[in-house]
Amino acid sequence: MAPADPKLLDDRQLDAILERLDRLCDEVHALNRRLDAHDGLLRISHELGTLNESLQALAYAALGQQGPQVRRRRSA
């Protein structure tokens, strides 16, 4: 089998391909920016969770040996 002759592209076709590649590169850059922002939000979420756990531990420590005094509502 003889190898197939590659199809030769004219200038217009080459320009169209290059334009499409440029648009794809722009889209990939936009997706990368979104992922970077998402990673930042994940870090913030993790830090907020850690802060919440610390605040809960402090609140329970402030109660001391005695548990919270909770009055229940009477059912009507």
C-alpha distances in whole Angstrom, upper triangle without the diagonal:
4,6,9,12,15,18,21,24,27,30,32,29,29,33,32,30,32,35,34,33,37,38,36,37,41,41,39,42,45,44,44,48,48,47,50,52,52,52,55,57,56,58,61,60,60,63,65,65,66,69,70,70,72,75,75,76,79,80,80,82,84,86,87,88,89,86,86,89,88,90,88,89,91,90,92
4,6,9,12,15,18,21,24,27,29,26,26,30,30,28,30,33,32,31,35,36,34,36,39,39,38,41,43,43,43,47,48,47,49,52,51,51,55,56,55,57,60,60,60,63,65,65,66,69,70,70,72,75,75,76,79,80,81,82,84,86,87,88,89,87,87,90,88,90,89,90,92,91,93
4,6,9,12,15,18,21,24,26,23,23,27,27,24,26,29,28,27,31,32,31,32,35,35,35,37,40,39,39,43,44,43,45,48,48,48,51,52,52,54,57,57,57,60,62,62,63,65,67,67,69,71,72,73,75,77,77,79,81,83,84,85,86,84,83,86,85,87,86,87,89,88,90
4,6,9,12,15,18,22,23,20,20,24,24,22,24,27,26,25,29,30,29,30,34,34,33,36,38,38,38,42,43,42,44,47,47,47,50,52,51,53,56,56,56,59,61,61,62,65,66,67,69,71,71,73,75,76,77,79,81,82,83,85,86,83,83,86,84,86,85,86,88,87,88
4,6,9,12,15,19,20,18,18,21,22,20,22,25,24,24,27,29,28,29,33,33,33,35,38,37,38,41,42,42,44,47,47,47,50,52,51,53,56,56,57,59,61,62,63,65,66,67,69,71,72,73,75,77,78,79,81,83,84,86,87,84,84,87,85,87,86,87,89,88,89
4,6,9,13,16,17,14,14,18,18,16,18,21,21,20,24,25,24,26,29,29,29,32,34,34,34,37,39,38,40,43,43,44,47,48,48,50,53,53,54,56,58,58,60,62,63,64,66,68,69,70,72,74,75,76,78,80,81,83,84,81,81,83,82,84,83,84,86,85,87
4,6,10,13,14,11,12,16,16,14,17,19,19,19,22,24,23,25,28,28,28,31,33,33,34,37,38,38,40,43,43,44,46,48,48,50,52,53,54,56,58,58,60,62,63,64,66,68,69,70,72,74,75,76,78,80,81,83,84,81,81,83,82,84,83,83,85,84,86
4,7,10,12,10,10,13,14,13,15,18,18,18,21,23,23,24,27,28,28,30,33,33,34,37,38,38,40,43,43,44,47,48,49,50,53,53,54,57,58,59,61,63,64,65,67,68,70,71,73,74,76,77,79,80,82,84,85,82,81,84,83,85,84,84,87,85,87
4,7,8,6,6,10,11,10,12,14,15,16,18,20,20,22,24,25,26,28,30,31,32,34,35,36,38,40,41,42,44,46,46,48,50,51,52,54,56,57,59,60,62,63,65,66,67,69,71,72,74,75,77,78,80,82,83,80,79,82,80,82,81,82,84,83,85
4,6,5,6,9,10,11,12,14,16,17,18,20,21,23,25,26,27,29,31,32,33,35,37,38,39,41,42,43,45,47,48,50,52,53,54,56,57,58,60,62,63,65,66,68,69,71,72,73,75,77,78,80,82,84,84,82,81,83,82,84,83,83,86,84,86
4,6,5,6,9,10,10,12,14,15,16,18,20,21,22,24,26,27,29,30,31,33,35,36,37,39,40,42,44,45,46,48,50,51,52,54,56,57,59,60,61,63,65,66,67,69,70,72,74,75,76,78,80,82,83,80,79,82,80,82,81,82,84,83,85
4,5,5,6,9,10,11,12,14,15,17,18,20,21,23,24,26,27,29,30,32,33,35,36,38,39,41,43,44,45,47,49,50,51,53,54,56,57,59,60,62,63,65,66,68,69,70,72,74,75,77,79,81,81,79,78,80,78,80,79,79,82,81,82
4,5,5,6,9,10,11,12,14,15,17,18,20,21,23,24,26,27,29,31,32,33,35,37,37,39,41,42,43,45,47,48,49,51,53,54,56,57,58,60,62,63,64,66,68,69,70,72,73,75,77,79,80,77,76,78,77,79,78,78,80,79,80
4,5,5,6,9,10,11,12,14,15,16,18,20,21,23,24,26,27,29,30,31,33,35,36,37,39,41,42,44,45,46,48,50,51,52,54,56,57,58,60,61,63,65,66,67,69,70,72,74,76,78,78,76,75,77,76,78,77,77,80,79,80
4,5,5,6,9,10,10,12,14,15,16,18,20,21,23,24,26,27,29,30,32,33,35,36,38,39,41,42,44,45,47,48,50,51,53,54,55,57,59,60,62,63,65,66,68,69,70,72,74,77,77,75,73,76,74,76,76,76,79,78,79
4,5,5,6,9,10,11,12,14,15,17,18,20,21,23,24,26,27,29,30,32,33,35,37,38,39,41,43,43,45,47,48,49,51,53,54,56,57,59,60,62,63,64,66,68,69,71,73,75,75,73,71,74,72,74,73,73,76,75,76
4,5,5,6,9,10,11,12,14,15,16,18,20,21,23,25,26,27,29,30,31,33,35,36,37,39,41,42,43,45,47,48,49,51,52,54,56,57,58,60,62,63,64,66,67,69,71,73,74,71,70,72,71,73,72,72,75,74,75
4,5,5,6,9,10,10,12,14,15,16,18,20,21,23,24,26,27,29,30,31,33,35,36,38,39,41,42,44,45,47,48,50,51,53,54,56,57,59,60,61,63,65,66,68,70,72,73,70,69,72,70,72,72,72,75,74,75
4,5,5,6,9,10,11,12,14,15,17,19,20,21,23,25,26,27,29,30,32,33,35,37,38,39,41,43,44,45,47,48,50,52,53,54,56,58,59,60,62,63,65,66,69,71,71,69,67,70,68,70,70,70,73,72,73
4,5,5,6,9,10,11,12,14,15,17,18,20,21,23,24,26,27,29,31,32,33,35,36,37,39,41,42,43,45,47,48,50,51,52,54,56,57,58,60,62,63,65,67,69,69,67,65,68,66,68,67,68,70,69,71
4,5,5,6,9,10,10,12,14,15,16,18,20,21,22,24,25,27,29,30,31,33,35,36,37,39,41,42,44,45,46,48,50,51,52,54,56,57,59,60,61,63,65,67,68,65,64,67,66,68,67,67,70,69,71
4,5,5,6,9,10,11,12,14,15,17,19,20,21,23,24,26,27,29,30,32,33,35,36,38,39,41,43,44,45,47,48,50,51,53,54,56,57,59,60,62,64,66,67,64,63,66,65,67,66,67,69,69,70
4,5,5,6,9,10,11,12,14,15,17,18,20,21,23,24,26,27,29,31,32,33,35,37,38,39,41,42,43,45,47,48,49,51,53,54,56,57,58,60,62,65,65,62,61,64,62,64,63,64,66,66,67
4,5,5,6,9,10,11,12,14,15,16,18,20,21,22,25,26,27,29,30,31,33,35,36,37,39,41,42,43,45,46,48,50,51,52,54,55,57,59,61,63,63,61,59,62,61,63,62,62,65,64,66
4,5,5,6,9,10,11,12,14,15,16,19,20,21,23,25,26,27,29,30,32,33,35,36,38,39,41,42,44,45,47,48,50,51,53,54,56,57,59,62,62,60,59,62,60,63,62,63,66,65,67
4,5,5,6,9,10,11,13,14,15,17,18,20,21,23,25,26,27,29,31,32,33,35,37,38,39,41,43,44,45,47,48,49,52,53,54,56,58,60,61,58,57,60,59,61,60,61,64,63,65
4,5,5,6,9,10,11,12,14,15,16,18,20,21,23,25,26,27,29,31,32,33,35,36,37,39,41,42,43,45,47,48,50,51,52,54,56,58,59,56,55,58,56,58,57,58,61,60,62
4,5,5,6,9,10,10,12,14,15,16,19,20,21,23,24,25,27,29,30,31,33,35,36,38,39,41,42,44,45,46,48,50,51,53,55,57,57,55,54,57,55,58,57,58,61,60,62
4,5,5,6,9,10,11,12,14,15,17,19,20,21,23,24,26,27,29,30,32,33,35,37,38,39,41,43,44,45,47,48,50,52,54,56,57,54,53,56,55,57,57,57,61,60,62
4,5,5,6,9,10,11,12,14,16,17,19,20,21,23,25,26,27,29,31,32,33,35,37,37,39,41,42,43,45,47,48,50,52,54,55,52,51,54,52,55,54,55,58,57,59
4,5,5,6,9,10,10,12,14,15,16,19,20,21,23,24,26,27,29,30,31,33,35,36,37,39,41,42,43,45,46,48,50,52,53,50,49,52,50,53,52,53,56,55,57
4,5,5,6,9,10,10,12,14,15,17,19,20,21,23,24,26,27,29,30,32,33,35,36,38,39,41,42,44,45,47,49,51,52,50,49,51,50,53,53,53,56,56,58
4,5,5,6,9,10,11,13,14,16,17,18,20,21,23,25,26,27,29,31,32,33,35,37,38,39,41,42,43,46,48,50,51,48,47,50,49,51,51,52,55,55,57
4,5,5,6,9,10,11,12,14,15,16,18,20,21,22,24,26,27,29,30,31,33,35,36,37,39,41,42,44,46,48,48,46,45,47,46,48,48,49,52,51,53
4,5,5,6,9,10,10,12,14,15,16,18,20,21,23,24,25,27,29,30,31,33,35,36,38,39,40,42,44,46,47,45,44,47,45,48,48,49,52,51,53
4,5,5,6,9,10,11,13,14,16,17,19,20,22,23,25,26,27,29,31,32,33,35,37,38,39,41,43,45,46,44,43,46,45,48,48,49,52,52,54
4,5,5,6,9,10,11,12,14,15,17,19,20,21,23,25,26,27,29,31,32,33,35,36,37,39,41,44,44,42,41,44,43,45,45,46,49,49,51
4,5,5,6,9,10,10,12,14,15,16,19,20,21,23,24,26,27,29,30,31,33,35,36,38,40,42,42,40,39,42,41,43,43,44,47,47,49
4,5,5,6,9,10,11,13,14,15,17,18,20,21,23,24,26,27,29,30,32,33,35,37,38,41,41,39,39,42,41,44,44,45,48,48,50
4,5,5,6,9,10,11,12,14,16,17,18,20,21,23,24,26,27,29,31,32,33,35,37,39,40,38,37,40,40,42,42,44,47,47,50
4,5,5,6,9,10,10,12,14,15,16,18,20,21,22,24,25,27,29,30,31,33,35,38,38,36,35,37,37,39,39,40,44,44,46
4,5,5,6,9,10,11,12,14,15,17,19,20,21,23,24,26,27,29,30,32,34,36,37,34,34,37,36,39,39,40,43,43,46
4,5,5,6,9,10,11,12,14,16,17,18,20,21,23,24,26,27,29,31,32,35,36,34,33,36,36,39,39,41,44,44,47
4,5,5,6,9,10,10,12,14,15,16,18,20,21,22,24,26,27,29,31,33,34,32,31,34,33,36,37,38,42,42,45
4,5,5,6,9,10,10,12,14,15,17,19,20,21,23,24,26,27,29,32,32,30,29,32,31,34,34,35,39,39,42
4,5,5,6,9,10,11,12,14,15,17,19,20,21,23,24,26,28,30,31,29,28,32,31,34,34,36,40,40,43
4,5,5,6,9,10,11,12,14,15,16,18,20,21,22,25,26,29,30,28,27,31,31,34,34,36,40,41,43
4,5,5,6,9,10,10,12,14,15,16,18,20,21,23,25,27,28,26,25,28,28,31,31,33,36,37,40
4,5,5,6,9,10,11,12,14,15,17,18,20,21,23,26,26,24,23,26,26,29,30,31,35,36,38
4,5,5,6,9,10,11,12,14,16,17,18,20,22,24,25,23,23,27,27,30,31,33,36,37,40
4,5,5,6,9,10,11,12,14,15,16,19,20,23,24,22,22,25,25,29,30,32,35,37,39
4,5,5,6,9,10,10,12,14,15,17,19,21,22,20,19,22,22,25,26,28,32,33,36
4,5,5,6,9,10,11,12,14,16,17,19,20,18,18,22,22,25,26,29,32,33,36
4,5,5,6,9,10,10,12,14,16,18,20,18,18,22,23,26,28,30,34,35,38
4,5,5,6,9,10,10,13,15,18,18,17,16,19,20,23,25,27,31,33,36
4,5,5,6,9,10,11,13,15,16,14,13,17,17,21,22,25,28,30,33
4,5,5,6,9,10,11,13,15,13,14,18,19,22,24,27,30,32,35
4,5,5,6,9,10,13,14,14,14,17,19,22,24,27,31,33,36
4,5,5,7,9,12,12,11,10,14,15,19,21,24,27,29,32
4,5,5,7,9,10,8,9,13,14,18,20,23,26,29,32
4,5,5,8,10,10,11,15,17,21,23,26,29,32,35
4,5,9,10,10,10,13,16,19,22,25,28,31,34
4,7,6,6,7,10,13,16,19,22,25,28,31
4,5,7,9,12,15,19,22,25,28,30,34
4,6,10,12,15,18,21,25,27,30,33
4,7,8,12,15,18,21,23,26,30
4,6,9,12,15,18,21,23,27
4,6,10,12,16,18,21,24
4,7,10,13,16,19,22
4,6,10,13,15,19
4,7,9,12,15
4,6,9,12
4,6,9
4,6
4
